[in-house]
């Protein structure tokens, strides 16, 4: 019996996943958390075989939580189940140490199948994402040009998303437990990478990006 722990701040989503897990004879639900802090506290006690988690959490990026969990519980398997664009986030999840990515728009059977793949020791990615990653890694494959938020680092993308939600540098700093000066440095790097003229332009781009879905869905 494999123990599954959920990390998602949407009770309806958690309830749906829990019912799916409880309907499988070889899977056991062993707890859930609605934020990163609760996950970091609860997961070591629950001792799950696999964590299913979202990228968007109220207190920390899911990408940062993956790194924190692996530092706290080396070897733990993590599967991301999120609404965000898999082409923007799936490879970042793998780089952070996650073992797979499933889009929330997928059929429920895909999630159960992905859970079993990860438990068996495999990576679980859609054919689209797996093909994209393999192409980029192929010997002699010309590296494709990247545009928009995809050029940003994980931290820059996190800050760009917060800016799009209307948060100030100070609010972002408090949320991420870093200095506002560090946030401003990231904002400047974002401006340069996105070829924007000034800070207000960065804010406008971020707001538009979030309003259009902020990396959600498969485009």
C-alpha positions in Angstrom: 0.0 0.0 0.0 1.5 3.3 -1.1 0.9 6.4 1.0 -0.1 9.7 -0.8 0.0 13.2 0.7 -1.7 16.2 -0.9 -0.5 19.8 -1.0 -3.1 22.2 -2.5 -5.0 25.2 -1.2 -8.2 24.4 -2.9 -10.4 22.1 -0.7 -12.5 21.0 -3.7 -9.4 19.8 -5.5 -8.1 18.0 -2.5 -11.4 16.4 -1.9 -11.6 15.1 -5.5 -8.0 13.7 -5.4 -8.6 12.1 -2.0 -11.7 10.3 -3.3 -9.8 9.0 -6.3 -7.0 7.8 -4.1 -9.4 6.1 -1.7 -11.0 4.3 -4.6 -7.7 2.6 -5.5 -6.9 -0.6 -3.6 -3.1 -0.1 -3.7 -3.1 3.6 -2.7 -3.7 5.2 0.7 -4.4 8.9 1.5 -2.3 9.9 4.5 -2.8 13.7 4.9 -2.9 17.1 3.2 -1.7 20.6 3.6 -3.0 23.9 2.2 0.3 25.8 2.3 4.1 25.2 2.2 4.6 25.7 5.9 2.0 23.1 6.8 3.5 20.7 4.3 7.0 21.1 5.7 5.5 20.3 9.1 3.1 17.6 8.2 5.0 15.6 5.6 7.8 14.3 7.8 5.3 13.1 10.3 3.0 11.5 7.7 6.0 9.7 6.0 4.3 9.4 2.6 5.7 7.5 -0.4 4.5 10.3 -2.7 3.5 13.9 -2.5 1.0 15.3 -5.0 1.2 19.1 -5.0 0.3 22.3 -6.8 2.7 24.9 -8.0 0.6 27.9 -6.7 0.6 28.0 -2.9 -0.3 31.0 -0.7 3.0 31.2 1.1 5.7 29.9 -1.2 6.3 28.8 -4.8 5.7 25.1 -5.3 9.1 25.0 -7.0 10.8 26.2 -3.9 8.8 23.8 -1.8 10.0 20.9 -3.9 13.6 21.9 -3.1 12.8 22.4 0.6 11.1 19.0 0.9 13.9 17.2 -0.8 16.4 18.8 1.6 14.2 17.8 4.5 13.2 14.3 3.3 15.8 13.1 0.8 14.5 10.7 -1.7 10.8 11.6 -1.3 8.9 11.4 -4.6 7.0 14.5 -5.7 4.4 14.8 -8.5 3.0 18.2 -9.5 -0.7 18.6 -10.4 -1.3 22.1 -11.5 -3.3 24.4 -13.8 -0.2 26.2 -15.1 1.1 25.8 -18.6 3.2 22.5 -18.6 5.5 23.9 -21.3 6.5 26.7 -18.9 6.6 24.7 -15.7 7.2 21.0 -16.2 10.9 21.2 -17.0 11.4 23.6 -14.0 9.7 21.0 -11.8 12.1 18.2 -13.0 15.1 20.5 -12.5 13.9 21.2 -9.0 13.7 17.5 -8.2 10.1 16.7 -8.9 9.3 13.4 -10.7 6.4 14.4 -12.9 3.9 17.0 -14.0 0.2 16.5 -14.7 -2.1 19.3 -15.9 -5.3 19.8 -13.9 -7.3 19.8 -17.2 -6.2 16.2 -17.7 -8.6 13.3 -17.3 -8.6 12.0 -13.7 -7.2 8.7 -14.9 -4.1 10.5 -16.0 -3.4 11.5 -12.4 -3.7 8.0 -11.0 -1.6 6.7 -13.9 1.1 9.4 -13.2 1.1 8.5 -9.4 1.8 4.9 -10.2 4.5 5.8 -12.8 6.3 7.9 -10.2 5.9 5.3 -7.5 7.5 2.7 -9.9 10.5 5.0 -10.2 9.7 6.6 -13.6 9.3 10.2 -14.6 5.7 11.1 -15.6 5.4 13.8 -18.3 3.0 14.3 -21.2 4.3 13.2 -24.7 4.4 16.9 -25.6 6.7 17.9 -22.7 8.9 14.8 -22.9 9.4 15.4 -26.6 10.3 19.0 -26.0 12.9 18.1 -23.3 14.4 15.3 -25.4 14.8 17.6 -28.4 16.6 20.2 -26.3 18.9 17.5 -24.9 19.6 15.8 -28.2 23.2 16.0 -29.4 23.5 18.5 -32.2 20.0 19.9 -31.6 20.0 23.6 -32.1 18.7 25.3 -29.0 15.4 26.9 -29.7 15.0 30.6 -29.1 13.0 31.3 -26.0 10.7 34.3 -25.5 8.6 35.9 -22.8 8.5 34.6 -19.2 10.1 31.4 -20.3 13.5 33.1 -20.2 13.1 34.0 -16.5 14.7 31.9 -13.7 12.3 30.2 -11.2 12.7 33.0 -8.7 12.2 35.7 -11.4 9.1 34.0 -12.6 7.7 33.8 -9.1 8.3 37.5 -8.6 6.9 38.3 -12.0 3.7 36.5 -11.0 3.4 38.3 -7.7 3.9 41.7 -9.6 1.0 40.7 -11.9 -1.1 40.2 -8.8 -0.4 43.8 -7.8 2.1 43.1 -4.9 4.7 45.8 -4.1 8.4 45.0 -3.7 8.0 45.1 0.1 5.0 42.8 0.0 6.9 40.3 -2.2 9.9 40.5 0.1 7.8 39.7 3.1 6.1 36.8 1.2 9.4 35.3 0.1 11.4 36.2 3.3 14.0 38.2 1.3 15.0 41.8 1.3 13.1 44.4 -0.8 16.5 45.3 -2.3 16.8 41.7 -3.6 13.3 41.9 -5.0 14.2 45.1 -6.8 17.4 43.4 -8.2 15.2 40.6 -9.6 12.7 43.2 -11.0 15.6 44.8 -12.9 16.8 41.5 -14.2 13.2 40.8 -15.4 13.1 44.2 -17.2 16.4 43.4 -19.0 15.5 39.9 -20.0 12.0 40.9 -21.3 13.5 44.0 -23.1 11.2 46.4 -21.3 12.0 50.1 -20.9 11.3 50.7 -17.2 9.7 49.4 -14.0 6.1 50.5 -14.9 6.4 48.5 -18.1 7.4 45.4 -16.1 4.4 45.9 -13.9 2.1 46.3 -16.9 3.5 43.2 -18.6 3.1 41.2 -15.4 -0.5 42.3 -14.9 -1.4 41.4 -18.5 0.3 38.0 -18.2 -1.6 37.2 -15.0 -4.9 38.5 -16.5 -4.4 36.3 -19.5 -3.9 33.3 -17.2 -0.4 33.7 -15.8 1.0 30.6 -17.5 -2.2 28.6 -17.0 -3.4 26.0 -19.4 -1.8 24.5 -22.4 -1.3 27.1 -25.1 
